[in-house]
Amino acid sequence: MDSAPPSKPKRRPRYKGTHPRKFEEKYKELAPERYRDDVEKIKARGSTPAGTHRPICVSEILESLNPRPGETGLDATLGYGGHARELLNRIRPGGRLVALDQDPLERPKTEARLREAGFGAEELIVGPINFSRAWEFLRGQGVGPVDFVLADLGLSSMQIDDPGRGFTFKHEGPLDLRMNPKAGVPAAEWLAKIDEKELTQLLADNADEPHARQIAAALVRDRPKTTTQLADSIRGVLKTFSKNVREREGDTPIRRALQAIRIAINDEFGALDAFLSDLPHMLKPGGRAAILTFHSGEDRRVKKAFQAGERSGLYARVAPEPIRPSFEEQRANPRSKPAKLRWAIRSGRAAQEPDG
């Protein structure tokens, strides 16, 4: 039989002007292995190439966790896999890393990259779940307590850059904001039902929004369905403020509103509370934990959980103060600026399993 004719290579997206503007047109950034030099130039300008993610506080995390050959660890939020790759390299030979991510769109891509880099099933186990169920997954895999645990709570750049996910207002996109687009309801649907009082409280609690009442009133009135509609509603509110307030705030209230709604529809605080409650059970005596946060509400929860664990004797030591990205990292990667890293070391005291 004649073999099938070879398929033609897919044409790259056409775009107007000298540089691609839309996410799907950035063919070089979306194929970083093929256009490595071009991608490095983008990084050198202090930008994160579209569709990729730059791991934050890598050296600080490695110092806190001190992963060693033969150890078993958990990366509770796999993302693009930058932290996982560094951890895997340090636990060779004989080590094993369990990595979790609930995002069904990005997780397979990350796993494929790590497999292609030579990390096989013996040393890397990937789980398709939210990190709130990490302890359940570890026990289900027969792994039990581990030597170290990492949780990077930041929104990944892959999610931010893709307008179809609804995490950015820079380009028109559906107001979705789900970490797992196959579960729950989109933000637009959620926003269509919430009342003004509840939304006001949510904007204040989840984003420390000083203009929560005015913004909530506008969003309930307009019930936006896209990210740019939400941005326009909030800009309409800002126009009623003084020039000094408008100049000081800029687009920050839009970012805070997206953050607050995202936290709500993904139950991010509830997931973090469940994870922190299970964390002592997941660590061996002497095990190390490191958690990277990007929001004051997250950091407060981690701080209080670690301090309570130290007082009760579950943790032998905890970070006295949060670790921030270096000045050089903040300059090279502006998305790292809000990050705070806290660590804890497990004591030998037994932790009581929660009822149920």
Stockholm file with secondary structure:
# STOCKHOLM 1.0

chainA/1-356         MDSAPPSKPKRRPRYKGTHPRKFEEKYKELAPERYRDDVEKIKARGSTPAGTHRPICVSEILESLNPRPGETGLDATLGYGGHARELLNRIRPGGRLVALDQDPLERPKTEARLREAGFGAEELIVGPINFSRAWEFLRGQGVGPVDFVLADLGLSSMQIDDPGRGFTFKHEGPLDLRMNPKAGVPAAEWLAKIDEKELTQLLADNADEPHARQIAAALVRDRPKTTTQLADSIRGVLKTFSKNVREREGDTPIRRALQAIRIAINDEFGALDAFLSDLPHMLKPGGRAAILTFHSGEDRRVKKAFQAGERSGLYARVAPEPIRPSFEEQRANPRSKPAKLRWAIRSGRAAQEPDG
#=GR chainA/1-356 SS CCCCCCCCCCCCCCCSSSSCCSGGGCTTTTSTTTTHHHHHHHHHTTCCCTTCCCCSSHHHHHHHHCCCTTCEEEESCCTTSHHHHHHHHHHTTTCEEEEECCCTTTHHHHHHHHHHTTCCTTTEEEECSCGGGHHHHHHHTTCCSEEEEEEECSCCHHHHHCGGGTCCSSSCCBSCCCSSTTSSCCHHHHHTTCCHHHHHHHHHHHHCCTTHHHHHHHHHHHCCCBHHHHHHHHHHHHTTSCHHHHHHHTTHHHHHHHHHHHHHHTTHHHHHHHHHHHHHHHEEEEEEEEEEECSHHHHHHHHHHHHHHHHHTSEEEECSSCBCCCHHHHHHCGGGTTCEEEEEEECSSCCCCCCC
#=GC SS_cons         CCCCCCCCCCCCCCCSSSSCCSGGGCTTTTSTTTTHHHHHHHHHTTCCCTTCCCCSSHHHHHHHHCCCTTCEEEESCCTTSHHHHHHHHHHTTTCEEEEECCCTTTHHHHHHHHHHTTCCTTTEEEECSCGGGHHHHHHHTTCCSEEEEEEECSCCHHHHHCGGGTCCSSSCCBSCCCSSTTSSCCHHHHHTTCCHHHHHHHHHHHHCCTTHHHHHHHHHHHCCCBHHHHHHHHHHHHTTSCHHHHHHHTTHHHHHHHHHHHHHHTTHHHHHHHHHHHHHHHEEEEEEEEEEECSHHHHHHHHHHHHHHHHHTSEEEECSSCBCCCHHHHHHCGGGTTCEEEEEEECSSCCCCCCC
//
